[in-house]
């Protein structure tokens, strides 16, 4: 009478193959996370631009409303004390401490703080600039500066 010996468990080779496959999958997933994070920051920036336009449009309903403490061109939007609520907006990138350039033909290669360009102190003529890290539909081809104006239109560039 013969007895069959069955091994229990996995061989070392089988375990190593499974670990290698898991490592490969983790590398692929984590490699794509950077792109997803950049896209989510850009989505927040575009949403912020629309909200900024809404805040200013609501304030614009009152003709006496003016920008306060941010009336020079190229000022950080977060320093505005009026219209109320503008100071709450800040770029989602913690390292964005520089202002977006607003001069004609200017460009940026890294995230920058929301920057307001105002013609006069009223809420009638303004635009807010920021930087997108990735392509944003028809707005930018590979990221770059974008602005929203008093009409609520988001366009490429900041000039």
BAMIBA-757512 format. One line per field, with one value per residue: y, z, x of N, C-alpha, C in turn; residue in three letters. Coordinates in pm, 1 decimal. Layout:
N
ny = (Y|...)
nz = (Z|...)
nx = (X|...)
cay = (Y|...)
caz = (Z|...)
cax = (X|...)
cy = (Y|...)
cz = (Z|...)
cx = (X|...)
type = (ala|...)
This chain:
159
ny = (-114.3|210.1|535.1|870.9|1159.3|1477.1|1808.7|2083.1|2429.2|2703.4|2721.4|2876.3|3008.2|3052.6|3234.1|3449.6|3521.5|3613.2|3832.7|3991.7|4050.7|4197.0|4414.4|4526.3|4604.2|4792.8|4988.0|5079.4|5185.9|5385.0|5544.3|5674.5|5837.0|6093.6|6245.7|6245.9|6390.1|6644.4|6709.2|6723.4|6941.6|7140.7|7133.8|7231.8|7489.8|7599.3|7586.8|7758.6|7999.8|8047.2|8075.7|8301.5|8490.5|8487.6|8587.9|8849.1|8940.8|8939.2|9133.4|9339.3|9407.3|9603.4|9920.9|10085.2|9934.2|9860.3|9738.6|9654.7|9715.4|9583.6|9716.1|9769.9|9668.0|9328.9|9219.3|8999.0|8798.7|8706.6|8910.0|9096.6|9279.6|9355.8|9306.7|9128.4|8810.2|8741.5|8706.2|8447.3|8276.2|8075.2|7940.7|7586.5|7459.7|7425.6|7533.2|7751.9|8044.7|8261.6|8537.5|8533.9|8625.8|8920.8|9077.9|9175.8|8910.6|8753.8|8457.0|8153.9|7886.9|7727.9|7658.7|7944.2|8203.3|8312.5|8595.1|8931.1|9153.5|9478.2|9737.9|10038.8|10095.1|9986.6|9725.3|9680.9|9639.8|9396.8|9115.3|8781.8|8587.7|8263.2|7955.7|7664.7|7322.7|7111.1|7005.0|7176.4|7111.5|7298.9|7530.3|7548.0|7411.6|7263.3|7313.4|7606.0|7968.7|8105.9|8309.7|8471.5|8690.0|8992.2|8918.8|8657.0|8470.2|8221.2|8229.5|8153.7|8252.9|8558.7|8820.9)
nz = (0.0|-95.1|15.3|-37.8|-31.2|48.2|2.6|215.8|198.5|39.6|-208.9|-195.9|-433.8|-548.1|-364.4|-396.5|-663.4|-643.1|-469.8|-635.2|-843.7|-705.2|-626.4|-878.5|-964.7|-764.7|-823.6|-1074.4|-1008.5|-813.4|-967.1|-1136.6|-966.4|-918.4|-1143.5|-1123.3|-887.4|-964.0|-1155.7|-993.5|-831.4|-1028.4|-1102.9|-871.1|-875.8|-1105.1|-1020.9|-800.0|-936.8|-1067.8|-842.6|-727.5|-923.5|-889.9|-625.8|-661.7|-854.2|-708.9|-519.6|-696.1|-760.3|-591.4|-649.7|-516.6|-423.1|-379.7|-450.0|-179.1|-19.0|-214.5|-453.7|-642.2|-949.3|-988.7|-732.7|-452.7|-430.2|-189.2|-11.2|-35.7|125.5|67.9|-206.0|37.7|144.1|-48.8|54.1|140.2|-58.6|-187.3|-351.5|-408.9|-383.7|-154.8|-183.7|-343.7|-337.1|-482.8|-687.3|-964.5|-1284.4|-1444.6|-1658.4|-2005.6|-2229.0|-2038.7|-1864.8|-1674.0|-1492.0|-1285.7|-1011.4|-891.3|-665.9|-646.5|-836.7|-861.8|-1113.6|-1158.1|-1304.7|-1201.7|-891.4|-861.8|-881.3|-1143.4|-1351.1|-1382.4|-1341.6|-1252.3|-1204.9|-1241.1|-1223.0|-1417.3|-1383.3|-1559.2|-1879.0|-1960.4|-2096.0|-2364.9|-2282.2|-2206.9|-2355.2|-2248.5|-1976.7|-1773.7|-1750.3|-1665.4|-1677.8|-1526.5|-1610.2|-1554.6|-1681.8|-1632.0|-1782.6|-1854.7|-1964.2|-2156.4|-2053.0|-1895.3|-1961.1)
nx = (83.4|61.8|143.1|55.7|246.4|160.0|250.5|220.5|133.8|316.2|569.6|895.4|955.7|703.4|595.6|774.9|720.5|453.6|492.1|653.7|474.8|278.0|435.6|494.6|236.3|177.5|368.5|281.6|27.5|91.8|255.6|80.1|-57.9|51.9|-12.1|-290.0|-323.8|-226.8|-417.8|-644.6|-579.4|-578.3|-847.8|-959.6|-849.7|-975.6|-1240.8|-1222.8|-1167.0|-1411.8|-1577.1|-1461.1|-1523.7|-1800.3|-1826.2|-1729.5|-1911.6|-2149.9|-2089.7|-2063.3|-2318.2|-2386.6|-2319.8|-2140.6|-1935.0|-1593.0|-1260.2|-1050.5|-744.0|-605.0|-555.2|-360.2|-214.5|-129.0|-141.0|-156.3|-438.9|-544.1|-493.0|-690.0|-937.5|-1188.5|-1405.7|-1597.9|-1485.1|-1296.5|-1041.9|-1027.1|-950.2|-696.2|-409.0|-405.3|-159.8|88.8|341.4|315.8|412.0|483.4|380.1|152.5|266.2|151.0|202.8|221.2|273.8|393.9|499.9|467.3|617.6|555.3|329.1|149.7|48.6|-295.5|-350.4|-447.2|-550.0|-621.9|-809.1|-839.6|-1018.3|-1266.2|-1518.5|-1566.5|-1380.2|-1157.7|-933.2|-841.2|-558.0|-406.7|-215.1|-219.5|-142.3|-171.0|-310.2|-604.8|-865.7|-999.1|-877.1|-598.4|-300.8|-84.9|-93.3|-27.9|-51.3|-368.9|-667.1|-950.7|-1210.0|-1411.0|-1643.3|-1671.9|-1540.4|-1309.1|-982.4|-684.9|-355.6|-233.9|-243.2)
cay = (0.0|330.0|658.0|990.6|1271.2|1607.9|1921.5|2191.3|2561.5|2749.0|2719.1|3007.4|3067.2|3100.5|3354.5|3556.3|3563.3|3692.2|3960.2|4069.4|4099.1|4302.6|4529.7|4585.9|4672.0|4910.8|5087.9|5135.9|5266.6|5502.8|5629.0|5754.6|5923.0|6230.6|6308.9|6265.7|6499.9|6769.8|6736.3|6765.0|7080.1|7227.0|7141.0|7324.6|7625.0|7644.8|7608.5|7881.7|8114.7|8070.6|8126.7|8439.2|8571.9|8500.6|8679.0|8986.0|8976.4|8970.5|9264.4|9437.0|9448.6|9729.2|10002.6|10152.8|9839.1|9873.5|9649.5|9719.1|9668.0|9511.7|9797.4|9782.5|9551.9|9229.4|9199.5|8867.8|8807.2|8680.2|9031.8|9181.5|9275.7|9378.5|9251.2|9031.3|8670.3|8715.7|8666.8|8304.0|8197.4|8057.6|7830.3|7462.0|7414.3|7494.6|7601.6|7862.7|8169.8|8369.9|8590.6|8506.1|8746.1|8970.8|9165.9|9122.7|8811.2|8684.7|8315.2|8094.0|7744.9|7659.9|7719.8|8076.3|8246.8|8387.5|8733.5|9014.8|9267.1|9568.2|9868.3|10117.1|10026.9|9933.0|9586.3|9681.3|9597.2|9318.6|8974.8|8706.5|8491.9|8150.0|7865.4|7526.6|7229.4|7015.8|7051.9|7200.3|7118.1|7393.6|7651.5|7542.4|7289.9|7186.7|7386.5|7742.3|8074.3|8130.7|8416.8|8490.2|8834.5|9035.8|8853.1|8517.7|8386.9|8174.2|8231.2|8125.9|8370.3|8654.1|8957.3)
caz = (0.0|-104.9|66.7|-110.3|52.9|-3.5|70.4|252.3|189.8|-89.1|-220.7|-190.6|-567.9|-564.1|-281.9|-460.8|-783.5|-597.9|-419.1|-751.0|-913.8|-621.3|-638.6|-1010.6|-963.2|-678.5|-897.3|-1178.1|-944.7|-751.7|-1073.7|-1192.7|-864.0|-932.5|-1247.4|-1069.0|-789.6|-1038.8|-1217.0|-889.0|-794.0|-1136.9|-1092.8|-760.4|-921.3|-1195.1|-936.8|-724.7|-1026.3|-1085.2|-716.4|-714.0|-1012.7|-827.4|-511.5|-712.4|-920.8|-604.5|-465.2|-803.8|-762.5|-517.0|-728.4|-432.5|-379.5|-438.8|-395.4|-69.0|12.9|-326.3|-569.4|-741.2|-1038.1|-948.2|-588.5|-409.1|-407.5|-48.0|68.8|-52.8|237.0|9.0|-154.9|146.0|106.6|-140.9|128.9|170.5|-171.9|-193.3|-438.2|-331.6|-367.6|-39.7|-221.7|-434.8|-263.2|-576.8|-757.2|-1107.9|-1360.6|-1518.5|-1766.5|-2139.4|-2274.1|-1924.6|-1851.2|-1546.9|-1508.8|-1161.5|-949.0|-830.9|-587.0|-723.1|-849.2|-917.3|-1197.1|-1149.4|-1369.3|-1109.6|-765.2|-857.0|-921.1|-1282.6|-1445.8|-1309.4|-1377.5|-1155.3|-1274.9|-1170.1|-1306.4|-1422.4|-1399.7|-1667.1|-1984.3|-1910.9|-2209.1|-2468.8|-2224.4|-2223.4|-2421.3|-2157.9|-1851.5|-1787.6|-1689.2|-1709.0|-1601.4|-1538.2|-1609.5|-1494.7|-1750.7|-1587.3|-1887.8|-1826.3|-2086.5|-2140.4|-2036.3|-1788.1|-2006.0)
cax = (0.0|146.4|83.3|98.1|285.9|120.0|315.0|130.3|195.5|366.8|715.9|959.0|944.5|565.7|581.6|851.1|647.5|338.6|544.4|698.5|354.9|219.5|525.1|473.7|106.5|189.0|445.7|194.5|-76.0|151.8|309.1|-28.9|-116.4|101.6|-92.6|-424.8|-317.1|-214.3|-548.5|-738.9|-544.5|-625.6|-993.7|-988.5|-817.2|-1081.7|-1358.0|-1197.0|-1182.4|-1556.1|-1630.5|-1410.7|-1606.8|-1932.6|-1814.0|-1715.8|-2037.4|-2248.1|-2050.8|-2080.2|-2458.2|-2386.3|-2226.4|-2042.0|-1832.7|-1459.6|-1159.1|-979.1|-608.1|-544.3|-592.7|-253.4|-207.6|-31.6|-149.9|-206.8|-583.3|-572.9|-477.8|-808.3|-1032.1|-1320.9|-1530.2|-1586.0|-1472.3|-1186.0|-923.4|-1030.4|-902.2|-552.0|-370.6|-399.1|-22.7|147.7|465.0|286.6|426.2|510.0|263.5|146.9|299.6|35.3|245.5|199.4|370.7|454.9|469.8|507.7|646.3|521.5|211.6|166.1|-66.5|-395.2|-307.1|-553.4|-511.9|-736.4|-803.4|-920.8|-1045.0|-1402.2|-1535.0|-1612.1|-1277.6|-1058.4|-913.0|-762.5|-472.5|-348.7|-137.6|-266.7|-30.8|-197.4|-399.7|-740.3|-957.9|-959.4|-817.5|-452.9|-255.5|1.4|-88.2|20.2|-130.7|-506.2|-730.7|-1095.2|-1235.9|-1537.0|-1754.9|-1674.8|-1484.2|-1173.2|-902.1|-542.5|-270.1|-267.0|-220.0)
cy = (123.7|451.3|776.1|1099.8|1401.9|1715.5|2026.7|2322.5|2591.1|2739.8|2863.1|3079.2|3125.0|3229.6|3472.3|3608.8|3652.1|3829.9|4049.1|4126.8|4212.1|4428.6|4602.1|4661.9|4798.6|5022.2|5155.8|5228.5|5395.0|5597.2|5719.5|5850.3|6068.3|6308.0|6337.7|6379.4|6634.9|6807.6|6781.5|6905.6|7177.8|7242.0|7236.4|7468.4|7680.7|7672.0|7737.2|8004.9|8148.6|8128.3|8271.0|8532.1|8591.8|8597.0|8823.6|9030.4|9012.0|9107.1|9374.6|9483.7|9579.1|9818.1|10068.2|10061.5|9861.2|9765.3|9724.9|9643.3|9586.0|9585.5|9818.4|9653.9|9456.7|9205.5|9059.7|8882.7|8789.9|8804.3|9125.5|9167.3|9305.2|9359.6|9138.9|8888.8|8640.6|8666.6|8518.3|8219.4|8195.4|7936.7|7702.0|7405.4|7494.2|7574.6|7721.1|7995.1|8287.9|8414.6|8551.0|8634.9|8791.6|9063.0|9097.3|9027.4|8732.7|8537.9|8268.0|7946.1|7664.8|7727.9|7853.5|8114.5|8323.3|8535.7|8813.3|9129.5|9356.9|9694.3|9957.6|10034.6|9963.9|9786.9|9573.7|9624.8|9527.6|9186.3|8911.9|8598.6|8380.5|8061.3|7726.1|7435.0|7136.1|7079.2|7065.5|7219.3|7216.9|7517.6|7653.4|7411.0|7203.5|7250.4|7527.2|7841.1|8082.3|8245.7|8411.1|8639.4|8864.0|8974.2|8706.3|8419.8|8350.8|8164.1|8196.4|8256.5|8461.0|8798.2|9015.9)
cz = (0.0|-52.2|-11.6|-10.1|-14.8|76.3|101.3|244.1|50.4|-91.0|-218.9|-325.3|-589.0|-484.9|-345.3|-586.2|-744.5|-547.2|-534.8|-827.3|-835.7|-629.5|-770.5|-1015.7|-878.6|-749.7|-1002.6|-1116.2|-886.6|-855.2|-1133.4|-1092.1|-877.0|-1034.0|-1196.4|-967.9|-859.2|-1101.9|-1112.2|-840.4|-901.1|-1133.2|-980.6|-802.4|-1011.8|-1117.6|-855.5|-812.1|-1046.4|-957.5|-692.2|-800.0|-953.0|-709.8|-559.5|-781.3|-819.6|-544.1|-567.6|-815.1|-685.8|-580.5|-644.1|-391.7|-453.9|-380.7|-284.0|-40.8|-97.8|-457.2|-669.9|-822.6|-989.7|-799.4|-559.5|-370.9|-259.6|39.3|55.7|68.2|189.9|-141.0|-53.3|92.2|14.7|-69.8|158.0|59.2|-176.6|-280.6|-356.1|-313.7|-255.8|-78.1|-312.6|-358.8|-356.4|-643.1|-903.9|-1182.8|-1445.0|-1633.0|-1901.3|-2180.0|-2162.2|-1924.5|-1714.2|-1571.5|-1383.5|-1101.2|-883.5|-760.5|-675.4|-719.5|-916.6|-997.5|-1206.2|-1229.1|-1288.4|-986.6|-760.4|-901.4|-1066.4|-1379.3|-1371.6|-1380.1|-1270.5|-1231.7|-1181.8|-1271.3|-1300.9|-1453.1|-1518.9|-1772.4|-1928.3|-2028.4|-2313.9|-2414.0|-2246.5|-2288.7|-2329.1|-2020.5|-1877.0|-1724.0|-1750.4|-1626.6|-1619.6|-1528.1|-1552.0|-1563.4|-1709.6|-1688.0|-1851.1|-1958.1|-2053.6|-2127.3|-1924.2|-1834.0|-2070.2)
cx = (90.2|71.2|139.1|131.8|245.9|191.4|209.1|205.1|245.4|517.7|768.0|945.2|805.0|543.2|654.6|780.9|528.8|384.5|589.6|580.3|289.4|304.8|508.2|342.1|110.1|264.5|360.0|91.0|-16.7|211.6|203.6|-90.9|-72.0|20.5|-233.5|-426.9|-308.5|-347.9|-649.8|-707.9|-593.1|-777.1|-1033.2|-959.6|-927.6|-1210.5|-1342.6|-1215.7|-1329.5|-1618.3|-1585.4|-1494.9|-1745.8|-1929.8|-1808.9|-1845.2|-2145.2|-2217.4|-2075.8|-2224.7|-2476.0|-2280.0|-2118.2|-1926.8|-1702.5|-1369.5|-1087.6|-850.0|-543.8|-571.6|-479.7|-246.8|-99.0|-27.9|-204.3|-353.7|-617.8|-557.9|-597.1|-900.6|-1173.7|-1308.1|-1505.6|-1578.5|-1355.2|-1060.6|-916.0|-971.2|-750.5|-520.8|-357.9|-258.4|41.5|271.5|441.5|293.1|453.8|380.9|268.5|181.8|180.6|74.3|228.0|311.4|436.4|415.7|516.2|531.6|615.7|399.0|244.6|36.1|-164.9|-357.9|-417.2|-492.7|-634.6|-707.9|-895.6|-952.8|-1183.3|-1404.4|-1580.7|-1509.2|-1164.0|-1035.6|-824.8|-688.0|-427.0|-277.1|-197.9|-149.6|-47.9|-287.1|-540.3|-834.9|-909.3|-887.4|-667.0|-413.8|-170.9|9.2|-37.1|-75.5|-270.0|-561.2|-880.3|-1119.3|-1373.9|-1658.0|-1766.0|-1618.4|-1340.9|-1098.3|-757.6|-466.1|-317.7|-248.8|-341.6)
type = (unk|unk|unk|unk|unk|unk|unk|unk|unk|unk|unk|unk|unk|unk|unk|unk|unk|unk|unk|unk|unk|unk|unk|unk|unk|unk|unk|unk|unk|unk|unk|unk|unk|unk|unk|unk|unk|unk|unk|unk|unk|unk|unk|unk|unk|unk|unk|unk|unk|unk|unk|unk|unk|unk|unk|unk|unk|unk|unk|unk|unk|unk|unk|unk|unk|unk|unk|unk|unk|unk|unk|unk|unk|unk|unk|unk|unk|unk|unk|unk|unk|unk|unk|unk|unk|unk|unk|unk|unk|unk|unk|unk|unk|unk|unk|unk|unk|unk|unk|unk|unk|unk|unk|unk|unk|unk|unk|unk|unk|unk|unk|unk|unk|unk|unk|unk|unk|unk|unk|unk|unk|unk|unk|unk|unk|unk|unk|unk|unk|unk|unk|unk|unk|unk|unk|unk|unk|unk|unk|unk|unk|unk|unk|unk|unk|unk|unk|unk|unk|unk|unk|unk|unk|unk|unk|unk|unk|unk|unk)
